[in-house]
């Protein structure tokens, strides 16, 4: 089919892959969230049809503020190379993974953040700085960042 694509994993799939790469316990997820997907234009419809069959959600809801992985800088994600030929898979760093989940209101994201295995592999100061950088003005008391920032500060 000659489909070439690249995307950045976020969400539960990124959590599983990140923890597995650090030999940590992982949970399961029912979908795969991707952001900043790039694919050769004439094949995009075919790839998206395959994503639907695999229950891959390519419309990530409020992952980053401002939304979208286009705001990610080098060093905030890295390539996961497993010998793929036509697909490039990137995964956010553990710190950025926490940022993407800290800026939501979903309780399962907070549970993921508080996973002790994930907290053991991050740089807490870098994570605090990234949360403040990506969401500097929101005082929404329901965002997960309000629960995770004190925990990160305790880790310093």
C-alpha positions as CSV (number, residue, x, y, z in Angstrom):
1,X,0.0,0.0,0.0
2,X,3.1,2.3,0.3
3,X,1.7,4.3,3.2
4,X,4.4,6.3,5.1
5,X,3.4,7.9,8.4
6,X,4.8,9.3,11.6
7,X,3.0,10.1,14.8
8,X,3.7,10.9,18.4
9,X,2.1,8.5,21.0
10,X,0.4,10.2,24.0
11,X,-2.1,9.0,26.6
12,X,-2.3,5.4,27.8
13,X,-0.3,3.9,25.0
14,X,2.6,6.3,25.8
15,X,2.3,5.4,29.4
16,X,2.5,1.7,28.7
17,X,5.4,2.0,26.3
18,X,7.3,4.4,28.7
19,X,6.9,2.1,31.7
20,X,7.8,-1.0,29.6
21,X,11.0,0.7,28.3
22,X,11.9,1.3,32.0
23,X,11.1,-2.3,33.0
24,X,8.1,-1.1,35.2
25,X,4.7,-2.6,35.7
26,X,2.1,-1.6,33.1
27,X,-1.6,-1.4,32.9
28,X,-3.7,-2.0,29.8
29,X,-5.5,0.6,27.6
30,X,-8.3,0.1,25.2
31,X,-7.3,2.8,22.7
32,X,-4.2,4.4,21.3
33,X,-4.0,8.2,21.3
34,X,-1.8,9.9,18.8
35,X,-1.0,13.5,18.2
36,X,0.7,15.4,15.3
37,X,0.2,12.6,12.8
38,X,2.0,13.1,9.5
39,X,1.2,10.9,6.5
40,X,1.7,11.1,2.8
41,X,-1.5,13.0,1.7
42,X,-2.8,10.5,-0.9
43,X,-2.8,7.7,1.7
44,X,-4.2,9.5,4.7
45,X,-7.8,8.3,4.2
46,X,-6.6,4.7,4.0
47,X,-4.4,5.0,7.1
48,X,-7.3,6.6,9.1
49,X,-9.6,3.8,8.1
50,X,-7.0,1.3,9.5
51,X,-6.8,3.4,12.6
52,X,-10.6,3.2,13.1
53,X,-10.3,-0.6,12.8
54,X,-7.6,-0.6,15.5
55,X,-9.5,1.9,17.7
56,X,-6.7,4.4,17.4
57,X,-8.0,7.8,18.4
58,X,-6.3,10.4,16.2
59,X,-8.3,13.3,17.7
60,X,-6.7,13.8,21.1
61,X,-8.9,15.9,23.3
62,X,-7.2,18.8,25.1
63,X,-3.8,17.1,25.3
64,X,-1.7,20.3,25.5
65,X,-2.5,23.9,26.0
66,X,-2.1,25.1,23.3
67,X,-3.4,21.8,21.8
68,X,-1.3,19.6,19.6
69,X,2.1,18.1,19.6
70,X,3.3,20.8,17.2
71,X,4.2,22.7,20.4
72,X,6.6,19.9,21.5
73,X,10.3,20.8,21.2
74,X,13.2,18.4,20.5
75,X,13.9,16.5,23.6
76,X,10.3,16.3,24.7
77,X,9.7,13.2,22.7
78,X,11.9,10.5,21.2
79,X,11.6,8.0,18.4
80,X,10.6,4.5,19.3
81,X,12.4,2.4,16.7
82,X,11.3,-1.2,16.5
83,X,12.4,-1.9,13.0
84,X,9.4,-0.3,11.3
85,X,9.9,0.5,7.6
86,X,7.1,2.8,6.6
87,X,6.1,4.2,10.0
88,X,7.9,6.4,12.5
89,X,6.6,6.2,16.0
90,X,7.6,8.8,18.6
91,X,6.7,8.7,22.3
92,X,6.7,11.7,24.6
93,X,9.2,11.8,27.5
94,X,8.0,10.7,30.9
95,X,7.9,14.3,32.0
96,X,5.8,15.4,29.0
97,X,3.6,12.4,29.5
98,X,2.8,13.8,33.0
99,X,2.2,17.2,31.5
100,X,-0.4,15.8,29.0
101,X,-2.3,14.1,31.8
102,X,-1.9,17.0,34.4
103,X,-3.7,19.4,32.0
104,X,-6.9,17.3,31.9
105,X,-9.7,16.7,34.3
106,X,-10.0,13.0,33.9
107,X,-9.6,10.9,37.1
108,X,-7.9,8.1,35.2
109,X,-5.2,10.5,34.0
110,X,-4.6,11.6,37.6
111,X,-4.3,7.9,38.6
112,X,-1.8,7.4,35.8
113,X,0.3,10.4,37.1
114,X,0.3,9.1,40.6
115,X,1.6,5.7,39.5
116,X,4.7,5.4,41.6
117,X,6.6,3.7,38.9
118,X,6.1,6.7,36.6
119,X,7.1,9.2,39.3
120,X,10.3,7.2,39.9
121,X,11.6,7.8,36.4
122,X,10.9,11.6,36.0
123,X,12.8,14.7,36.8
124,X,10.4,16.4,39.2
125,X,11.7,20.0,38.6
126,X,11.6,19.6,34.8
127,X,8.1,18.3,35.1
128,X,7.0,21.2,37.3
129,X,8.6,23.7,34.8
130,X,6.9,22.1,31.8
131,X,3.4,22.1,33.5
132,X,3.8,25.8,34.3
133,X,5.1,26.5,30.8
134,X,2.3,24.7,28.9
135,X,-0.5,25.9,31.2
136,X,0.7,29.1,32.8
137,X,-2.6,31.0,33.3
138,X,-5.3,28.5,34.1
139,X,-6.6,28.5,37.6
140,X,-9.2,25.8,36.9
141,X,-9.4,23.9,40.2
142,X,-10.5,20.7,38.4
143,X,-7.3,20.3,36.4
144,X,-5.2,17.4,37.6
145,X,-2.2,19.7,37.8
146,X,-3.6,21.0,41.1
147,X,-3.3,17.6,42.6
148,X,0.1,16.6,41.1
149,X,2.1,19.9,41.6
150,X,2.3,19.5,45.4
151,X,3.4,15.9,45.0
152,X,6.1,16.9,42.5
153,X,7.3,19.7,44.9
154,X,7.6,17.1,47.7
155,X,9.9,15.1,45.5
156,X,12.4,17.9,45.2
